[in-house]
Amino acid sequence: MQLTSLRLHRISMPLVSPFTTSFMRETEKNCYLVEATLETASGTVTGWGESVAMVAPLYSEEYVDGGIAVTRDWLAPRLFEADDLTAETVGWHLRHIIGHPMAKSALEMAVLHAQLLAQGRSFQEYLGGVGTTVPSGVSVGIQDTVPELLRVVGGYLEEGYARIKLKIKPGADLEPVAAVRKEFGDDFLFQVDANAAYTLVDAAHLRRLDDYGLLLIEQPLGEADIRQHAELAKLMHTPMCLDESIVSAEAAADAISLGAAAVINIKPGRVGGYLEAKRIHDLARAHGVAVWHGGMVETGLGRAANAAMASLPGFSLPGDISGSSRFFHEDITEEIVMHDGVVAVPTGPGFGVSIDPEKLAKFRTETIELTR
């Protein structure tokens, strides 16, 4: 395939309700989509990708404006130069550009989408996924009050979500966790996510979470603190899960060998794309380490692709693949629906969903044209 043009569509989609983590509060989904046009032996095909970078460099060093700039100035020119571009070679062509995995992932995703469409294959078939549905968990942001938290969690349990993940931070951890367990009991999967808000000095405090039968604690320490996570894991009964620390298959191998991760949260955008995400899945499965699929408040495009990825056999825990209505009143693709605690894996060619031109126009704030 030959890449002939790229369009970067910046969009802003209002959230159903604010989403608060230990590092920021979001009221809108601001991201950019990649529309890639490629020439193939059978004609022109268009693929779509989605960047999961946020507007501010708080979850990682990447952010929306930076992703657009590095794509325009450095990444796109490398791909335009490629004579025979495939999804499997995107990473190789971009290997000399240091970092920027989310920007690279969005480009790889768009090329992969085009490649699958040209072949008439579904993403699940390409990956070797199994089953027709994946269990759907939901991520609950930090709420202003405990009663509000209980109302929100109760609503999601009534909807049938298979697992509740609660965001925590210092000063908003033990009390909300205890309140949820007291109100709803022990008969549901419950985990917490700190988004790197603590240090090893907080170990004695974090150990108190062991009393609540949590499925796991996700990324309590800094993203560079793999060794410290290994030390904390020795002090806690709650299984240690890494998110921000796992930026590649190599990082996953280090975490597993050090005993820092009993569980790994796999987010394709964070690790540079779905192909690297599959390598992490395969590595973890070979070592008996559980994995689950994280979420970055994706649109229906990324949500559909995530469902296919989560159908791989090593994903043994419910992921953050909620329905579109969890975050958006309107999506830019067909609605991803959660029912009875599961989400259906799209079976159509490509990612199994289509961008709605009218919805895209409604939420688009900028379009950047890139050509050879």
Secondary structure as UniProt FT lines:
FT   STRAND          2..20
FT   STRAND          25..40
FT   TURN            41..42
FT   STRAND          43..50
FT   TURN            57..58
FT   HELIX           64..70
FT   HELIX           71..75
FT   HELIX           76..81
FT   HELIX           87..93
FT   TURN            94..96
FT   HELIX           101..119
FT   HELIX           123..127
FT   STRAND          133..140
FT   HELIX           146..159
FT   STRAND          163..167
FT   TURN            170..171
FT   HELIX           174..184
FT   STRAND          189..193
FT   TURN            195..196
FT   HELIX           200..202
FT   HELIX           203..207
FT   HELIX           208..212
FT   STRAND          217..218
FT   TURN            223..224
FT   HELIX           226..235
FT   STRAND          240..242
FT   TURN            244..245
FT   HELIX           249..258
FT   STRAND          263..266
FT   HELIX           268..271
FT   HELIX           274..286
FT   TURN            287..288
FT   STRAND          290..293
FT   HELIX           300..309
FT   TURN            310..311
FT   TURN            313..314
FT   HELIX           324..326
FT   STRAND          338..339
FT   TURN            340..341
FT   STRAND          342..344
FT   HELIX           357..363
FT   STRAND          364..371
//
